[in-house]
Amino acid sequence: MDHNLEKLKEHKIIGRLVDWKRLEDILNNHDITLLDILGKGHRGVVFKGVYNNREVAIKVPRVDAKNTIYQEGCILKEVNALNIGPKLYTFSRDFLIMEYIEGITLKNYISRGDINKEEYLNIVKEVLKQCVRLDIHGIDHGEIQGGKHIVISGSPIKVYIIDFGSAKIGRTPRNFTSAVSLFFGKSYIANRTCEILGVTEIELERIREFVRNYKRYIVKK
């Protein structure tokens, strides 16, 4: 077995959440070298690895949770067609292999002291555009509002919405309204957004009115 895999098995938390025998089979069958643990969610554990000479993220189901990996793969395939999310390479019921996005979350980005107003405005616009595309195609991410699934990467900057593990096709999409609440509601990110962009109370009320109209349109669809 790969030395890294043996080491990762000993991780205090992750070690109990993964079917290591199944993971070893996946790595061998797809010629993947495991590098590190990226994190865990409610239903999956994500590792960093190398596949076909490129760095990738490998997601496998937690042994103590419902397996939604295949459904997530199907949705990621759909959103890739909309130019959203990390690129999907391959998936099955037991794993997802996708593009590794190196960057920082929106929350960490916005916590920095010196932020260029124009750059940040472009980030906000890109998130909102992606959310509208998801809404139009009836795909609800489900976890936009917290901001931890929005990643800022590269130079020039690219914006990624990641982790579609809670996404659904068919329920009323709330991506755009959740994103507006994230940026212009009552949270740390919203306060920083208004500070960086110089948003006034009058402008906030216009945004709220627009969102009310948008909600009526989406519900009618």
C-alpha positions in Angstrom: 0.0 0.0 0.0 1.1 3.6 -0.7 3.0 5.1 2.2 0.8 8.2 2.2 -2.3 6.1 2.4 -0.9 4.3 5.5 -0.1 7.6 7.1 -3.5 9.1 6.3 -5.3 6.1 7.8 -3.9 7.1 11.2 -5.6 10.6 11.0 -7.5 11.1 14.3 -10.8 12.0 12.7 -10.6 11.0 9.0 -9.3 7.6 9.8 -12.7 6.5 11.1 -14.7 7.9 8.2 -13.3 6.2 5.2 -13.5 2.7 3.7 -9.7 2.4 3.2 -9.8 -0.9 1.4 -12.2 0.5 -1.2 -10.1 3.7 -1.5 -7.0 1.6 -2.1 -8.8 -0.2 -4.9 -9.9 3.1 -6.4 -6.3 4.5 -6.3 -4.8 1.3 -7.9 -7.5 1.0 -10.6 -7.1 4.6 -11.7 -3.4 5.0 -11.1 -3.8 7.8 -8.5 -1.1 8.9 -6.1 -2.6 10.2 -2.9 -1.0 13.4 -1.5 -3.1 14.8 1.4 -6.5 15.3 3.0 -8.3 18.4 1.9 -11.3 18.1 4.2 -14.5 16.4 5.2 -18.2 17.3 4.7 -21.5 15.9 6.0 -21.4 13.0 3.5 -17.9 12.8 2.0 -14.2 13.1 2.5 -12.0 14.9 0.0 -8.3 14.1 -0.7 -5.7 15.7 -2.9 -3.9 13.4 -5.4 -2.3 13.1 -8.8 -4.2 11.6 -11.7 -3.1 11.6 -15.4 -0.2 13.9 -14.4 -2.4 16.6 -13.0 -3.4 17.5 -9.4 -6.9 16.4 -8.6 -9.4 16.3 -5.8 -10.8 12.8 -5.0 -14.1 12.6 -3.0 -15.3 9.4 -1.4 -18.3 8.7 0.7 -18.2 8.7 4.5 -18.9 5.3 6.0 -21.2 6.9 8.6 -23.4 8.8 6.2 -25.7 8.4 3.2 -23.8 7.9 0.0 -24.7 10.7 -2.5 -21.4 10.6 -4.6 -23.1 9.4 -7.8 -25.8 12.0 -7.6 -23.2 14.7 -7.0 -21.2 13.5 -10.0 -24.3 13.7 -12.2 -25.0 17.3 -11.0 -21.4 18.3 -11.4 -21.5 17.1 -15.0 -24.5 19.2 -15.6 -23.0 22.4 -14.0 -19.7 21.9 -15.9 -21.8 22.3 -19.1 -22.8 25.7 -17.7 -19.1 26.6 -17.1 -19.5 26.3 -13.4 -17.7 24.2 -10.8 -14.4 22.3 -10.8 -13.9 20.2 -13.9 -15.2 16.6 -13.5 -12.9 13.9 -14.8 -14.6 10.7 -13.9 -17.0 9.3 -11.2 -18.9 6.3 -10.0 -21.0 5.4 -7.0 -17.9 5.2 -4.9 -15.8 8.2 -5.9 -15.5 11.5 -7.7 -12.3 12.7 -9.4 -12.3 16.3 -10.3 -10.1 19.4 -10.8 -8.2 20.5 -7.8 -8.9 24.2 -7.2 -6.1 26.0 -5.4 -7.4 29.2 -3.9 -9.0 30.7 -0.8 -12.6 30.8 0.3 -14.6 34.0 -0.1 -14.6 34.5 3.7 -10.8 34.3 3.9 -10.4 36.5 0.8 -12.6 39.2 2.2 -10.8 39.1 5.6 -7.7 40.6 4.0 -7.0 44.2 4.8 -6.3 45.6 1.3 -8.9 44.6 -1.3 -9.2 46.3 -4.7 -12.7 47.6 -5.2 -12.9 46.8 -8.9 -11.5 43.3 -8.4 -14.0 42.5 -5.6 -16.9 43.9 -7.7 -16.0 41.5 -10.5 -16.0 38.6 -7.9 -19.4 39.5 -6.7 -20.7 39.9 -10.3 -19.3 36.5 -11.3 -20.8 34.7 -8.3 -24.2 36.3 -9.0 -24.0 35.4 -12.7 -23.2 31.7 -12.0 -26.0 31.6 -9.5 -28.5 32.9 -12.1 -27.3 30.3 -14.5 -27.9 27.6 -11.9 -31.4 29.0 -11.2 -32.3 29.1 -14.8 -31.4 25.5 -15.2 -33.3 24.4 -12.1 -30.2 23.3 -10.1 -30.2 24.4 -6.4 -26.7 24.3 -4.8 -28.2 24.4 -1.3 -25.2 25.9 0.5 -24.4 29.2 -1.2 -25.3 31.5 1.7 -22.4 30.4 4.0 -19.8 31.4 1.5 -17.4 28.6 2.2 -18.2 26.9 -1.1 -17.1 30.0 -3.1 -13.4 29.8 -3.9 -11.2 32.6 -5.4 -8.3 31.3 -7.4 -5.5 32.4 -9.6 -4.3 35.6 -11.3 -6.2 36.8 -13.1 -8.8 35.8 -10.6 -11.3 33.0 -11.3 -14.3 32.3 -9.2 -15.5 28.8 -8.5 -18.6 27.4 -6.8 -17.6 24.1 -5.4 -19.1 21.1 -3.5 -22.4 20.1 -5.0 -23.0 17.4 -2.4 -26.2 19.0 -1.2 -27.4 20.1 -4.6 -30.7 19.1 -6.0 -32.4 19.3 -9.4 -36.1 19.8 -9.2 -36.6 21.9 -6.0 -37.0 25.6 -6.2 -33.6 27.1 -6.9 -32.4 29.7 -4.4 -28.9 30.3 -5.6 -29.2 33.9 -6.6 -31.3 35.0 -3.6 -28.9 33.2 -1.3 -25.9 34.9 -2.9 -27.5 38.3 -2.6 -28.2 37.6 1.1 -24.5 36.5 1.5 -23.2 39.8 0.0 -25.9 42.3 1.1 -27.7 40.7 4.0 -26.7 40.8 7.7 -23.4 38.9 8.0 -19.7 39.6 8.3 -19.3 39.1 4.5 -22.2 41.4 3.8 -20.8 44.1 6.1 -17.4 43.9 4.4 -18.9 43.9 0.9 -20.9 47.1 1.6 -17.7 48.6 3.1 -15.5 47.7 0.2 -18.0 48.7 -2.5 -19.4 51.7 -0.7 -23.0 50.4 -0.9 -25.5 52.9 0.6 -28.8 52.1 2.4 -30.8 53.4 -0.5 -28.9 51.0 -2.8 -29.5 48.2 -0.4 -33.2 48.8 -0.5 -33.1 48.7 -4.3 -31.3 45.4 -4.1 -34.0 44.0 -1.7 -36.8 45.2 -4.1 -35.1 43.5 -7.0 -34.7 40.3 -5.1 -38.4 40.3 -4.1 -39.3 40.6 -7.8 -36.8 37.9 -8.7 -38.3 35.5 -6.1 -41.8 36.0 -7.6 -40.4 35.1 -11.1 -38.6 32.0 -9.9 -41.6 30.7 -8.0 -43.8 31.2 -11.0 -41.4 29.2 -13.2 
